[in-house]
Amino acid sequence: MSGQGANRFRPILALKLEPLIRVKAKEQQIRKPESVTQKSAKQKPLETRKELAKAAGVSHDTIAKAKVIEAKASEETKAALRSGAVE
């Protein structure tokens, strides 16, 4: 498989990480210190969409498109995309 062909699968693989990243983000919200005023103690919010995009090496828009394809495309369309018959 060429490098370009492999790139086509990265967003789909990253979507499999979504439940794990959502749990991590939720835990971070729960642990958020309310009484700590130090800047070093503050955490940046974890954005699931951006984390998935970073893991896949694509933009968050590409992740959004992959989610739509996974949710709404027929199995035939998904198979065609995987095989490279459709770009």
N, C-alpha and C positions, 0 to 999 in steps of 0.2 A: 504494500500500500504506500502510495506516495505521501509526502509530507502534507500536501494540500488535502488529500483524501482523509488523512487522520484528523486534520483540523475540523472536519465536518462533524466528528463524533464528540469533540470536547464539550460543547454545550449540553448535549444529551447526558454525558457522563456526569457533568457538574450538577445537573438537576437531581441526580441520585443522592447528592450530598445535602440537598435542601433540608430534609428533616433534621439532620445533625446540626446544621448551622442555625436553624430556627430554635432548637433547644438551647444552644449556646447563647443566642441572643436573649432568649427569655430568662435564662439564669443570670445573665449580666444585668438585666433590668431589675430582677429581684434583689441582687446583691448591691445595687446602687447605694452607696453610703449617703445618707441624708444629713448627718451631722458633721461630716468631715469637710473642712474648708480648704485643705491643701490642694493646690493645682495638680500636684503629682498623683493624688489619690483619685482624681476624676478620670473616668473612662469615656472614650468616645463610643457613641452608640454603634452597635454592630448592625449593619444593614445587610440583610440576607441576600438581596439581589446583587449588591456590589461584591460581596464575598464569593458568591457563585461565579460571577464574571471573572474575578481575579483568579479563582481556582482553575477556570477553563482557559484563561488567557484571551478572553473576548470582552466585548462591551456589554453593559447591562441590557442594552436594547437587543443584542443577539440572544441573551438568556431569555428575555421576554418572548421573542419570536419562537425560540425552541419550546418554551412552555405551551404556547398556543398550538404549535404543531403536535406536540405530545398529547395535548388534551382533545384536539378537534379533528386532526387528520385521520383519514381511514388507514387501515393497516396496509393497504396496497400503496398508498402514497408514502407512508413511512418506509416501506421496503424499497420503493424506488429511490427515495432520498438516501437511504443507507448504501444502496448498491452504486450510487453515482449516476443513475440513469436520468435523474432530475437534479439540477443545481439549485 
